Amino acid sequence: MAGRPRPVELRLKTAERVLEVDFSDGQRFQFPAEFLRVESPSAEIQGHGPGRKTILPGRRHVAIARLEPVGNYAVRIHFDDGHSTGLYSWDYLYEIGRNREELWRAYLAGLAAQGLSRDP
């Protein structure tokens, strides 16, 4: 685990529906709540195997209700739509932060391919 970037600060910006995370290597990521919700590491979204990811529509207006620390390795995010089963490890947050644009494009393409919308 040594050498891996770790969060030095998490800031929940409720009005903007954004979670900001500063990492020990100087990287700072801004995560819209909608992005975190549709990229949840939970089995509900990621599935139970490769290629089983679920495209979750209708989450444009989701917000983060609260954050719950999990040991010294993750945070549980409680969303206002009732979802709270995914544990966002520091490594996972760093990975999705670095790949946010690609993941977002894939999400939007998945919605379009299935005729779904970001709106509820």
N, C-alpha and C positions, 0 to 999 in steps of 0.2 A: 504494500500500500504506500510505502515511502515514495516520494516523488510525484505522486498523483496530485493534481490540483484539488484543493478543498475549499469550500465556501468560507469566506471570512465575514460575510454579512449577507443577510436576506432582508429585503425591504418589501413589504406588501403595500402597494399603492391602491387602496380600495377604490377611490373615485375613478381611477384610470383602468381598473381591473387588470393590473399588471403586477407581477412578481419580479423584482430585480435581485439578481444574485451576483455578488462579487466573489471571484475566486482568487486563491493564493498566488496564481501566476499572472495576475493583472487582468485577466479576462472578466468582462462584465456582460451579463446577458439579461435582456428584458423579455419576459415571457408573458404574453397576453393570456388571461385566464382561459379563453377559448382554446388556444393552442395547447396549453397544459392539459385541459380536459380531453381533447380529442387524441392526444398522445399519451394518455394515462398508461402507466406500466401494468395496469391491472389485466387479469385474464379476460375480463369483459371486452376490452379493446384489443389487446395484443393476441388474444386467442390462446390455444393450447398447443401451438406448434408453428413452424415456419409457414408463411403464406396464409395464415388464418386471421390476419388483422381485420378488425371491424371498422367500417367507415361510419362515424357517428354524426348524424345530421342534427340540425336545429339547436346548436349551442352558441350562436353568435353572442347572445346576451348573458351567458353564464358568468358568475362571479365567484371569487374565492371567499368563502365564509370565514375560514380560519386555517392556520398552520399548526401542526402538531409535531414537535421534534420526535424522532425515533432513534434512540441511542445517539451515537456520534457519527452515524453513517447515512441518515436519510431524513426526509420530512414527509409526513402524511398531509395531503392537501384535502381539505373539506370544501367541496363546492356547494353552491346554493341550490343545485339540482339534486342534492342528496348523495352524490357520489363521493366516496372517501376510501375506496378499497386499495388504491395503488400506492405503493411506497416509492417515492421519488428519491432514489439513492443519489449521492453526490456525483458518482460516475455517470448515472443516467442523465441528470440535469446538465452536466458538462457536455455529454454527447449530443443531446437534443439542442443545446444552445449552439454548438458548433455547426450543426446540420439543420438549423431551423428553416432556412429558406427552402432547401430541398424537401424537407418533410412537409412544409406548408403547401408547396406546389403539388406534391403527390396527394395530399389530402383534398385539395380543391379539384384535382383531376378525378379522384375517386368519387367525390360528390357528383361531379358532372356526368361521369360515366354511368352512375346509377340513377340519374335524374333526381338527385336530392338537393337540399338547400341548407345553407348555414342558418337560416331563419327558422324559428319554431313553427 
